[in-house]
Amino acid sequence: MLSGWSAEKKIVSGFGVALIAVALALFSPYMLHPGAREIKQWVEQRQKVFDNLQAILSDFREAQLYQRDFVLSGDLRRADDFNEAIARVNERLFSLRTLDASDTLMSEQFRRLENEVGSSTSALRAAMSVRKEKGFDRARLTELSDNALVQSNTAVTTAEKLQSDQFKQLEQRISQYSSLPNYQVLVGVLLITFLALLGLGTFLMSRNWQNTVDLLKDENKHLDNQLNNAKDHLDKLANKDLLTEVLNVRGLEQALIAEQNRAGRAGAQLMGMLLNIDNFSRVNEGLGHAVGDVILKELSRRIGNTLRPSDHIGRIGRDEFMVLLPDTQLAYAMKVAERIRLSVSDSPLRNASDLIHLTVSAGVATLPQKVASLEEVLTLTRSALKRSKLSGKNRVSVARDGADEEEEPSTRDIVDMMCDASAFRSVFQPIIDLSSEKVAGYEILSRGPDGAFESPADFFRICVENNILTTVDIACVKMSIAATVGIRENMRFHLNIFPSTLIDTPIEQLLSLFPAEKDGRVFCLEISEQQFVGDPTYLREHVNALKQAGILVAIDDVGFGRSSLESLILLEPDLVKVDRKYVTGVAKEPSKARLMKRLANVAKSLGSEIVAEGIENKDDIPILKELGVHYGQGWLFGELLEALPGSPSTSGSRRESEQLGDMRNA
């Protein structure tokens, strides 16, 4: 048959087959998967939508936090932060409007989100305006804040639903893509029929056709890989927190459902753990949000390193993390929580030349066999977390059964308790002159109401959270001064005051708290270096005014970082109190002795005396004296006193004072 074909027919047949092969090679991507390229473009657009929605949720939640901080504190910097966060939200909303104007349904959803964000922003601004114009009007602010919270939650819910809907659309589109018919078979059948009519051309172009088929298979495989990668990326965006790369709320909900099903089949126990960074807002304000983000990343890393591969960790708020522990008993869950707590508190984070000391509080709960949602887990664990906070932070608590759960005091009850000066008392710690080994004075410390708020760290934290710090701090200063009435000996009395109180209180009003006739008493105000926010230059005017009025000024909790030395040089205090962690064991640790010597040289150049805190061993005293330390405090010299020796309320005061002076030799 082949021999019957002329050379011309063979050439024409071969040329025809060649044209068909070239056409297939050029247009095969469209023939094989009609709409495949459209799907690829759609997926890329969905990635942009997800990125913008994720950023809107993050920025809007930050705006809510800034608004709350401003309403509580009145700090205008928080108002500026709020405006910046809202501006970022509006930029993202504009980007969403331009992404897919042709999609009417999606455009409607975006418009709804935009309207709800606008309404909630107006509600948030209304509360801020009242705070700015009328001060802390609790009733009005509570009403406005409740309204803003409802509208804000509506906007957040809409954004999360829109994000979820977009993800479902992606899954449906990929399913449609997967169900498209395979046109390779159809094209092959048509080609074989055509080649049967042409005859010889099949043999002439067989090699070219095979190459074309291989190219088409490679193109299909490449498109499949791209779609799978896009699906994985979108799945990560939908279920992971962008900052810390742990699960977000959606991811945790899916993990909870999976673990609940697994626990139901195996009869295993599921534990929940809620973790919160203590005083994180103060870190954010003092060091900036960039440092705060670094802290969140590092904390999530430390938590993850403590957990098993089968455990789940997710970030559910600005500074809160949830951990799910499958197939776990309560005792083991408490051990895990304690390991996490120690991994944070025992290893400070380094920021430039300074160390950032952090702690976390945790609440652990045994989850029931059927949990309705992640909100139920939060409810169960949050009561335990709250108990950890009220008990002083940096601890782990377990949720109690409903019958054993004590009724927690309301915020109003706690604030009323803090404002009741009669609920507070003073205790006294002696300050020893190391050269004479006699009592040179006392540091007067405040103690709060008996119970969860007795420690100053606890009750002052409540004061900060409820915007009554200055009021309570001034009351404690008054109480401390009143405790010295009747002391006729030449004695030094150290009182503690917050830097914010020093700034918020007019200097004339502060000086009026001290008696005109001091009767040999010398008063010293201690300001903790750890409570400074940024550059302490803002304190210099007030410090100088105190010194000119005859009130000594001490910088407390001084370390050896650059910021500590800068504070000393700027403020030139009368006394420098060295943090106990640099004092304890100085006789056995040459590195501490070297640091102390350098600090002594700086203090000497400023004309400041040094007080070493936390002396617990007799062996440390000779070294401290040799290094130039003037005074000391610590348990070596006795426990805290409930009354001042020599005060009218103390019998046998002279004998007690003499005993206290000789306590070191006991």
C-alpha positions as CSV (number, residue, x, y, z in Angstrom):
1,M,0.0,0.0,0.0
2,L,2.8,2.4,0.8
3,S,4.4,1.8,-2.5
4,G,1.2,3.0,-4.2
5,W,1.6,6.5,-2.7
6,S,3.5,9.0,-4.8
7,A,6.2,11.1,-3.3
8,E,3.9,14.2,-3.4
9,K,1.2,12.4,-1.5
10,K,3.7,11.3,1.2
11,I,4.9,14.9,1.6
12,V,1.4,16.3,1.7
13,S,0.3,13.7,4.3
14,G,3.3,14.3,6.4
15,F,2.9,18.0,6.2
16,G,-0.8,17.7,7.3
17,V,0.1,15.6,10.3
18,A,2.9,18.0,11.2
19,L,0.4,20.9,11.2
20,I,-2.0,18.9,13.5
21,A,0.9,18.1,15.9
22,V,2.0,21.7,16.0
23,A,-1.5,22.9,16.7
24,L,-1.9,20.4,19.5
25,A,1.4,21.4,21.0
26,L,0.4,25.1,21.0
27,F,-3.1,24.8,22.2
28,S,-3.0,21.7,24.4
29,P,-3.1,23.5,27.8
30,Y,-6.5,25.0,26.8
31,M,-7.7,21.7,25.2
32,L,-6.7,19.6,28.1
33,H,-8.1,21.7,30.9
34,P,-10.6,24.4,29.8
35,G,-10.4,27.0,32.6
36,A,-7.2,25.7,34.1
37,R,-5.4,29.0,33.6
38,E,-8.5,30.9,34.9
39,I,-8.4,28.7,38.0
40,K,-4.7,29.5,38.5
41,Q,-5.4,33.2,38.3
42,W,-8.4,32.8,40.7
43,V,-6.3,31.0,43.3
44,E,-3.7,33.7,43.1
45,Q,-6.4,36.3,43.7
46,R,-7.8,34.3,46.7
47,Q,-4.3,34.4,48.2
48,K,-4.3,38.2,48.1
49,V,-7.8,38.2,49.6
50,F,-6.7,36.0,52.5
51,D,-3.6,38.1,53.1
52,N,-5.8,41.3,53.3
53,L,-8.4,39.7,55.5
54,Q,-5.8,38.3,57.9
55,A,-4.1,41.7,58.1
56,I,-7.5,43.4,58.7
57,L,-8.3,41.1,61.6
58,S,-4.9,41.6,63.2
59,D,-4.9,45.4,62.8
60,F,-8.5,45.8,64.0
61,R,-7.8,43.7,67.1
62,E,-4.8,45.9,67.8
63,A,-7.0,49.0,67.4
64,Q,-9.4,47.6,70.0
65,L,-6.5,47.1,72.5
66,Y,-5.2,50.6,71.9
67,Q,-8.7,52.1,72.3
68,R,-9.1,50.2,75.6
69,D,-5.7,51.3,76.9
70,F,-6.6,54.9,76.0
71,V,-10.0,54.8,77.8
72,L,-8.3,53.4,80.9
73,S,-5.2,55.5,81.0
74,G,-6.0,58.6,78.9
75,D,-2.6,58.3,77.3
76,L,-2.7,60.2,74.0
77,R,0.0,57.9,72.6
78,R,-2.5,55.1,72.6
79,A,-4.9,57.3,70.7
80,D,-2.3,57.8,68.0
81,D,-1.6,54.1,67.9
82,F,-5.4,53.5,67.5
83,N,-5.6,55.9,64.6
84,E,-2.6,54.3,62.8
85,A,-4.1,50.8,63.2
86,I,-7.5,52.0,61.8
87,A,-5.7,53.6,58.9
88,R,-4.0,50.3,58.1
89,V,-7.4,48.6,58.2
90,N,-8.9,51.1,55.8
91,E,-6.0,50.6,53.4
92,R,-6.6,46.9,53.4
93,L,-10.3,47.4,52.8
94,F,-9.5,49.5,49.8
95,S,-7.3,46.8,48.5
96,L,-10.2,44.3,48.8
97,R,-12.5,46.6,46.9
98,T,-10.1,46.6,43.9
99,L,-9.4,42.9,43.9
100,D,-12.6,41.5,42.4
101,A,-15.1,44.2,41.4
102,S,-16.6,41.8,38.8
103,D,-17.7,39.4,41.5
104,T,-21.0,40.9,42.6
105,L,-21.5,38.5,45.6
106,M,-18.0,39.0,46.9
107,S,-18.3,42.8,46.4
108,E,-21.5,42.8,48.5
109,Q,-19.7,40.9,51.3
110,F,-16.8,43.3,51.2
111,R,-19.2,46.3,51.4
112,R,-20.9,44.8,54.4
113,L,-17.6,44.3,56.1
114,E,-16.5,47.8,55.3
115,N,-19.8,49.2,56.7
116,E,-19.5,47.2,60.0
117,V,-15.8,48.2,60.4
118,G,-16.9,51.9,59.9
119,S,-19.7,51.6,62.5
120,S,-17.5,49.9,65.1
121,T,-14.7,52.4,64.5
122,S,-17.2,55.2,65.1
123,A,-18.4,53.5,68.3
124,L,-14.8,53.1,69.5
125,R,-14.0,56.8,68.8
126,A,-17.1,57.9,70.7
127,A,-15.8,56.3,73.9
128,M,-12.4,57.9,73.3
129,S,-13.9,61.3,72.8
130,V,-15.8,61.1,76.1
131,R,-12.6,60.0,77.8
132,K,-10.7,62.9,76.3
133,E,-13.3,65.6,77.0
134,K,-14.8,64.5,80.3
135,G,-12.2,62.3,81.9
136,F,-12.9,58.9,83.4
137,D,-16.7,59.0,83.5
138,R,-17.1,55.4,84.5
139,A,-20.9,55.0,83.8
140,R,-20.8,56.7,80.4
141,L,-17.6,55.0,79.3
142,T,-19.0,51.6,80.3
143,E,-22.1,52.2,78.2
144,L,-20.2,53.4,75.2
145,S,-17.6,50.6,75.6
146,D,-20.3,47.9,75.7
147,N,-21.8,49.3,72.5
148,A,-18.4,49.5,70.8
149,L,-17.6,45.9,71.9
150,V,-20.8,44.5,70.4
151,Q,-20.2,46.3,67.1
152,S,-16.5,45.4,67.0
153,N,-17.4,41.7,67.6
154,T,-19.9,41.9,64.7
155,A,-17.2,43.2,62.4
156,V,-14.7,40.6,63.5
157,T,-17.2,37.8,63.0
158,T,-18.0,39.1,59.5
159,A,-14.3,39.2,58.6
160,E,-13.8,35.6,59.9
161,K,-16.9,34.4,58.0
162,L,-15.8,36.0,54.8
163,Q,-12.4,34.3,55.3
164,S,-14.1,31.0,55.8
165,D,-16.4,31.5,52.8
166,Q,-13.4,32.2,50.6
167,F,-11.7,29.1,51.7
168,K,-14.8,27.0,51.0
169,Q,-15.0,28.5,47.5
170,L,-11.4,27.5,46.9
171,E,-12.2,23.9,47.9
172,Q,-15.2,23.8,45.5
173,R,-13.2,25.3,42.6
174,I,-10.4,22.7,43.1
175,S,-13.0,19.9,43.2
176,Q,-14.4,21.2,39.9
177,Y,-10.9,21.3,38.5
178,S,-10.3,17.7,39.6
179,S,-13.6,16.5,38.0
180,L,-12.8,17.9,34.6
181,P,-12.8,15.1,31.9
182,N,-9.4,14.0,30.6
183,Y,-9.3,15.2,27.1
184,Q,-6.1,13.3,26.3
185,V,-8.1,10.2,25.4
186,L,-10.5,12.1,23.2
187,V,-7.7,13.9,21.4
188,G,-6.0,10.5,20.9
189,V,-9.1,8.9,19.4
190,L,-9.6,11.8,17.0
191,L,-6.0,11.8,16.1
192,I,-5.9,8.1,15.4
193,T,-9.0,8.4,13.2
194,F,-7.5,11.2,11.3
195,L,-4.2,9.4,10.9
196,A,-5.9,6.2,9.7
197,L,-7.3,8.2,6.8
198,L,-3.9,9.8,6.1
199,G,-2.0,6.5,6.3
200,L,1.7,7.1,5.9
201,G,1.8,10.3,7.8
202,T,1.3,8.4,11.0
203,F,4.7,6.8,10.7
204,L,6.4,9.9,9.5
205,M,5.3,12.0,12.5
206,S,5.0,9.3,15.2
207,R,8.1,10.6,17.1
208,N,6.8,14.2,17.1
209,W,3.4,13.1,18.4
210,Q,5.0,11.1,21.3
211,N,7.0,14.2,22.3
212,T,3.8,16.3,22.2
213,V,2.0,13.9,24.5
214,D,4.9,13.9,26.9
215,L,4.9,17.7,27.0
216,L,1.2,17.7,27.6
217,K,1.6,15.3,30.6
218,D,4.3,17.5,32.1
219,E,2.2,20.6,31.7
220,N,-0.7,18.8,33.5
221,K,1.5,17.7,36.3
222,H,2.9,21.2,36.7
223,L,-0.6,22.7,36.9
224,D,-1.6,20.1,39.5
225,N,1.4,20.9,41.6
226,Q,0.7,24.6,41.5
227,L,-2.9,24.1,42.6
228,N,-1.8,21.8,45.4
229,N,0.8,24.3,46.6
230,A,-1.7,27.1,46.5
231,K,-4.2,25.0,48.5
232,D,-1.5,24.2,51.1
233,H,-0.6,27.9,51.3
234,L,-4.2,29.0,51.7
235,D,-4.8,26.3,54.3
236,K,-1.8,27.7,56.2
237,L,-3.2,31.3,56.0
238,A,-6.6,30.1,57.2
239,N,-5.3,28.0,60.1
240,K,-2.0,29.5,61.2
241,D,-1.2,32.7,63.1
242,L,1.0,34.8,60.7
243,L,3.3,36.2,63.5
244,T,4.1,33.2,65.5
245,E,3.2,30.4,63.0
246,V,1.3,28.4,65.6
247,L,-2.4,27.7,65.1
248,N,-4.9,30.5,65.2
249,V,-8.5,30.2,66.5
250,R,-9.7,28.4,63.3
251,G,-6.8,26.0,63.5
252,L,-7.4,25.2,67.1
253,E,-11.1,24.6,66.5
254,Q,-10.3,22.0,63.9
255,A,-7.7,20.4,66.2
256,L,-10.3,20.3,69.0
257,I,-12.8,18.6,66.8
258,A,-10.2,16.0,65.7
259,E,-9.0,15.3,69.2
260,Q,-12.5,15.1,70.6
261,N,-13.4,12.4,68.0
262,R,-10.2,10.5,68.7
263,A,-10.7,10.7,72.5
264,G,-14.3,9.5,72.1
265,R,-13.2,6.4,70.2
266,A,-10.2,5.6,72.5
267,G,-11.8,6.7,75.7
268,A,-8.8,9.0,76.4
269,Q,-8.7,12.2,78.4
270,L,-8.2,15.6,76.8
271,M,-6.7,18.5,78.8
272,G,-6.8,22.3,78.0
273,M,-4.3,24.9,79.1
274,L,-4.6,28.7,78.8
275,L,-1.4,30.8,79.1
276,N,-1.1,34.5,79.4
277,I,2.0,36.7,79.5
278,D,2.1,38.8,82.7
279,N,2.3,42.6,82.3
280,F,2.7,42.3,78.5
281,S,1.1,45.7,77.9
282,R,3.8,47.3,80.0
283,V,6.5,45.6,77.9
284,N,4.7,46.8,74.7
285,E,4.5,50.4,75.9
286,G,8.0,50.5,77.3
287,L,10.0,48.7,74.6
288,G,7.7,49.0,71.5
289,H,5.6,46.7,69.5
290,A,8.5,45.4,67.5
291,V,10.0,44.0,70.7
292,G,6.6,42.7,71.7
293,D,6.4,40.7,68.5
294,V,9.8,39.2,69.1
295,I,8.6,38.2,72.6
296,L,5.5,36.5,71.2
297,K,7.6,34.6,68.7
298,E,10.1,33.4,71.3
299,L,7.4,32.5,73.8
300,S,5.6,30.3,71.2
301,R,8.9,28.7,70.4
302,R,9.5,27.9,74.1
303,I,6.0,26.5,74.5
304,G,6.4,24.4,71.4
305,N,9.7,23.0,72.6
306,T,8.1,21.8,75.8
307,L,5.2,20.0,74.1
308,R,5.0,16.6,72.5
309,P,4.5,16.2,68.7
310,S,0.9,15.2,69.3
311,D,0.0,18.3,71.3
312,H,-1.5,21.5,69.8
313,I,-0.6,25.1,70.5
314,G,-2.5,28.1,69.2
315,R,-2.5,31.9,69.7
316,I,-6.0,33.1,70.6
317,G,-5.3,36.7,71.6
318,R,-2.7,39.4,71.7
319,D,-0.8,37.7,74.6
320,E,-2.7,34.5,75.2
321,F,-2.0,31.0,74.0
322,M,-4.1,27.8,74.2
323,V,-2.6,24.3,74.4
324,L,-4.5,21.1,73.9
325,L,-3.0,18.0,75.4
326,P,-4.6,14.8,74.0
327,D,-4.5,11.5,75.9
328,T,-3.2,13.2,79.1
329,Q,-3.9,13.0,82.8
330,L,-4.2,16.1,85.0
331,A,-1.0,15.5,86.9
332,Y,1.0,15.4,83.6
333,A,-0.7,18.5,82.3
334,M,0.2,20.4,85.5
335,K,3.9,19.3,85.0
336,V,3.8,20.6,81.4
337,A,2.4,23.9,82.5
338,E,5.0,24.2,85.2
339,R,7.8,23.4,82.7
340,I,6.5,26.1,80.4
341,R,6.3,28.6,83.3
342,L,9.9,27.9,84.3
343,S,11.2,28.0,80.7
344,V,10.0,31.6,80.6
345,S,10.8,32.9,84.1
346,D,14.2,31.3,84.4
347,S,15.5,32.5,81.0
348,P,15.2,36.2,80.4
349,L,15.2,37.5,76.8
350,R,18.0,39.7,75.7
351,N,17.2,43.0,74.0
352,A,20.3,44.8,72.8
353,S,22.4,45.2,76.1
354,D,19.5,44.6,78.5
355,L,17.6,41.6,79.7
356,I,13.8,41.4,79.6
357,H,12.5,39.4,82.5
358,L,9.1,37.8,81.7
359,T,6.7,35.5,83.5
360,V,3.5,33.6,82.4
361,S,0.4,32.6,84.3
362,A,-1.5,29.4,83.4
363,G,-4.8,27.8,83.9
364,V,-5.3,24.0,83.4
365,A,-8.7,22.2,83.0
366,T,-9.8,18.7,82.4
367,L,-12.1,18.9,79.4
368,P,-15.4,16.9,79.3
369,Q,-16.1,14.2,76.9
370,K,-18.1,16.5,74.7
371,V,-17.0,20.1,74.2
372,A,-19.4,22.3,72.2
373,S,-16.7,24.8,71.0
374,L,-13.4,26.4,71.7
375,E,-15.3,29.0,73.7
376,E,-16.3,26.3,76.2
377,V,-12.6,25.4,76.6
378,L,-11.8,29.0,77.2
379,T,-14.5,29.3,79.8
380,L,-13.2,26.3,81.7
381,T,-9.5,27.3,81.6
382,R,-10.0,31.1,82.1
383,S,-11.3,30.7,85.7
384,A,-8.1,28.9,86.6
385,L,-6.0,31.5,84.8
386,K,-7.8,34.3,86.7
387,R,-7.0,32.6,90.0
388,S,-3.3,32.5,89.0
389,K,-3.4,36.2,88.2
390,L,-5.2,37.1,91.5
391,S,-2.7,35.0,93.5
392,G,0.3,37.0,92.3
393,K,0.9,35.8,88.7
394,N,3.8,33.6,87.5
395,R,2.0,30.4,88.7
396,V,-0.2,27.5,87.6
397,S,-3.7,26.9,88.8
398,V,-6.2,24.1,88.0
399,A,-9.9,24.7,87.3
400,R,-12.2,23.5,90.1
401,D,-15.4,21.7,89.8
402,G,-18.5,23.8,89.6
403,A,-19.5,22.9,93.2
404,D,-16.1,23.9,94.5
405,E,-15.7,27.1,92.5
406,E,-15.7,30.1,94.7
407,E,-17.5,33.3,93.7
408,E,-14.8,35.7,92.4
409,P,-15.1,39.3,93.7
410,S,-16.3,41.8,91.0
411,T,-14.0,44.5,89.6
412,R,-16.0,47.1,91.5
413,D,-15.5,45.3,94.8
414,I,-11.8,45.0,94.2
415,V,-11.4,48.7,93.3
416,D,-13.4,49.7,96.4
417,M,-11.2,47.6,98.5
418,M,-8.0,49.2,97.0
419,C,-9.4,52.7,97.7
420,D,-10.0,51.9,101.4
421,A,-6.9,53.1,103.2
422,S,-7.8,51.4,106.4
423,A,-7.3,48.0,104.7
424,F,-3.6,48.7,104.3
425,R,-0.8,48.4,106.8
426,S,3.0,49.1,107.0
427,V,5.9,46.8,107.7
428,F,9.5,47.8,108.3
429,Q,12.9,46.4,107.1
430,P,16.0,47.7,108.8
431,I,18.8,49.3,106.9
432,I,22.2,48.6,108.4
433,D,25.3,50.8,108.3
434,L,27.9,48.2,107.4
435,S,30.8,50.2,108.8
436,S,29.3,50.4,112.3
437,E,26.9,47.4,112.0
438,K,24.1,49.6,113.6
439,V,20.6,50.3,112.3
440,A,20.8,53.5,110.2
441,G,17.1,53.5,109.2
442,Y,14.2,51.5,107.9
443,E,12.5,50.9,104.6
444,I,8.7,51.2,105.1
445,L,6.8,48.7,102.9
446,S,3.1,48.6,102.3
447,R,0.9,45.6,102.6
448,G,-2.6,45.3,101.1
449,P,-5.8,43.7,102.4
450,D,-5.3,40.1,103.7
451,G,-5.7,37.5,101.1
452,A,-4.9,37.6,97.4
453,F,-4.0,41.3,97.4
454,E,-1.6,41.5,100.4
455,S,1.5,41.6,98.3
456,P,2.4,45.0,96.9
457,A,3.1,43.4,93.5
458,D,-0.5,42.1,93.4
459,F,-2.5,45.1,94.7
460,F,-0.4,47.6,92.7
461,R,-1.1,45.5,89.6
462,I,-4.8,45.8,90.2
463,C,-4.4,49.5,90.7
464,V,-2.7,49.8,87.3
465,E,-5.3,47.8,85.6
466,N,-8.1,50.0,87.1
467,N,-6.4,53.4,86.7
468,I,-6.1,54.1,90.4
469,L,-2.4,53.7,90.9
470,T,-1.6,57.3,91.8
471,T,-4.4,57.5,94.3
472,V,-3.4,54.3,96.1
473,D,0.4,55.1,95.9
474,I,-0.1,58.5,97.5
475,A,-2.2,56.9,100.3
476,C,0.6,54.5,100.9
477,V,3.2,57.3,101.1
478,K,0.9,59.1,103.7
479,M,0.5,55.9,105.7
480,S,4.3,55.4,105.7
481,I,5.0,58.9,106.9
482,A,2.4,58.6,109.6
483,A,4.1,55.5,110.9
484,T,7.2,57.6,111.8
485,V,5.4,60.0,114.1
486,G,6.8,59.9,117.6
487,I,10.3,58.7,116.6
488,R,12.8,61.0,118.3
489,E,16.0,59.4,117.2
490,N,18.0,60.5,114.2
491,M,16.8,57.9,111.8
492,R,16.5,57.5,108.0
493,F,13.1,56.4,106.6
494,H,12.8,55.1,103.0
495,L,9.5,55.3,101.3
496,N,8.6,53.8,97.9
497,I,6.9,55.8,95.1
498,F,6.1,55.0,91.4
499,P,7.7,57.2,88.7
500,S,4.2,57.8,87.3
501,T,3.0,59.1,90.7
502,L,6.0,61.4,90.9
503,I,5.0,62.9,87.5
504,D,1.2,63.0,88.0
505,T,1.4,64.7,91.4
506,P,2.3,68.4,91.5
507,I,5.6,68.8,93.4
508,E,4.1,71.2,95.9
509,Q,1.4,68.7,96.8
510,L,3.9,65.9,97.2
511,L,6.2,68.0,99.5
512,S,3.2,69.0,101.6
513,L,2.8,65.3,102.6
514,F,6.0,65.5,104.7
515,P,6.0,67.2,108.1
516,A,7.5,70.6,108.5
517,E,9.1,69.6,111.8
518,K,11.0,66.4,111.1
519,D,12.5,66.0,114.6
520,G,15.7,64.4,113.4
521,R,13.9,62.2,110.8
522,V,15.4,62.0,107.3
523,F,13.1,60.9,104.6
524,C,14.2,59.2,101.3
525,L,11.9,58.5,98.4
526,E,12.9,55.3,96.5
527,I,12.1,55.1,92.7
528,S,12.4,51.6,91.1
529,E,14.7,51.6,88.0
530,Q,12.7,48.7,86.7
531,Q,9.6,50.9,86.5
532,F,11.2,53.5,84.3
533,V,9.5,53.9,80.8
534,G,12.2,54.8,78.3
535,D,14.5,57.7,78.9
536,P,14.2,58.9,82.6
537,T,15.0,62.5,81.7
538,Y,11.3,63.3,82.4
539,L,12.0,62.7,86.1
540,R,15.0,65.0,86.5
541,E,13.0,68.2,87.3
542,H,11.0,66.4,90.0
543,V,14.0,64.7,91.5
544,N,15.9,68.0,91.7
545,A,12.9,69.6,93.5
546,L,12.8,66.9,96.1
547,K,16.5,67.1,96.8
548,Q,16.3,70.9,97.2
549,A,13.5,70.4,99.7
550,G,15.7,68.1,101.8
551,I,14.2,64.8,100.7
552,L,16.7,62.2,99.7
553,V,16.2,60.3,96.4
554,A,17.2,56.7,95.9
555,I,17.2,54.7,92.6
556,D,16.0,51.1,93.6
557,D,16.6,47.8,91.9
558,V,19.7,49.0,90.0
559,G,21.4,46.5,87.6
560,F,24.4,46.8,85.4
561,G,22.9,47.3,82.0
562,R,23.4,50.4,79.9
563,S,20.0,51.8,80.9
564,S,20.8,51.6,84.6
565,L,24.0,53.5,84.2
566,E,22.3,56.1,82.1
567,S,19.6,56.6,84.8
568,L,22.2,57.1,87.5
569,I,24.1,59.7,85.4
570,L,20.9,61.6,84.4
571,L,19.3,61.7,87.9
572,E,22.3,61.8,90.2
573,P,20.5,60.1,93.1
574,D,21.6,60.4,96.8
575,L,21.6,56.6,97.1
576,V,21.9,53.7,94.7
577,K,20.2,50.4,95.8
578,V,21.7,47.4,94.0
579,D,19.3,44.6,93.0
580,R,19.5,41.5,95.3
581,K,20.4,39.2,92.4
582,Y,23.8,41.0,92.0
583,V,24.4,41.0,95.8
584,T,23.6,37.5,97.0
585,G,26.7,35.3,96.9
586,V,29.1,38.1,96.0
587,A,31.8,36.5,98.2
588,K,31.8,33.3,96.1
589,E,31.3,34.8,92.6
590,P,34.1,37.0,91.4
591,S,32.0,38.2,88.4
592,K,29.5,39.8,90.8
593,A,32.4,41.4,92.8
594,R,33.8,43.0,89.6
595,L,30.4,44.4,88.6
596,M,29.9,45.8,92.1
597,K,33.3,47.5,92.0
598,R,32.5,49.2,88.7
599,L,29.1,50.4,90.1
600,A,30.8,51.7,93.2
601,N,33.2,53.8,91.0
602,V,30.2,55.3,89.2
603,A,28.4,56.0,92.4
604,K,31.5,57.6,93.9
605,S,31.9,59.9,90.9
606,L,28.2,61.0,91.4
607,G,28.5,61.4,95.2
608,S,26.0,58.7,95.8
609,E,26.0,56.1,98.6
610,I,25.3,52.4,97.9
611,V,22.8,50.1,99.6
612,A,23.1,46.4,98.9
613,E,19.8,44.5,99.0
614,G,19.3,40.8,99.7
615,I,22.2,40.2,102.1
616,E,21.7,36.6,103.4
617,N,25.2,35.4,104.3
618,K,27.7,36.9,106.7
619,D,30.6,36.1,104.3
620,D,29.3,38.6,101.8
621,I,29.6,41.6,104.2
622,P,33.4,42.0,104.3
623,I,33.6,41.9,100.5
624,L,30.8,44.4,100.2
625,K,32.5,46.8,102.6
626,E,35.8,46.4,100.7
627,L,34.0,47.2,97.5
628,G,32.7,50.5,98.9
629,V,29.1,49.5,99.8
630,H,27.8,51.7,102.6
631,Y,24.5,50.1,103.7
632,G,22.9,46.7,103.6
633,Q,19.4,45.1,103.8
634,G,18.4,41.5,103.9
635,W,17.1,38.5,105.9
636,L,20.5,38.2,107.6
637,F,19.5,41.2,109.7
638,G,16.1,39.9,110.7
639,E,12.5,39.5,109.5
640,L,10.2,42.4,108.7
641,L,8.9,44.2,111.7
642,E,5.2,45.0,112.3
643,A,6.0,48.2,114.3
644,L,9.0,50.6,114.4
645,P,11.2,50.2,117.5
646,G,10.9,53.5,119.4
647,S,7.4,54.4,118.3
648,P,4.9,55.2,121.0
649,S,2.9,52.0,120.2
650,T,5.9,49.8,120.9
651,S,6.9,48.9,124.4
652,G,10.5,48.2,125.2
653,S,11.5,50.0,122.0
654,R,15.0,50.8,123.2
655,R,15.8,47.2,124.0
656,E,14.4,46.0,120.7
657,S,16.4,48.5,118.7
658,E,19.6,47.4,120.5
659,Q,18.8,43.8,119.8
660,L,18.2,44.6,116.1
661,G,21.5,46.4,115.9
662,D,23.3,43.3,117.2
663,M,21.3,40.8,115.1
664,R,24.1,40.3,112.6
665,N,26.4,38.9,115.3
666,A,23.7,36.4,116.5
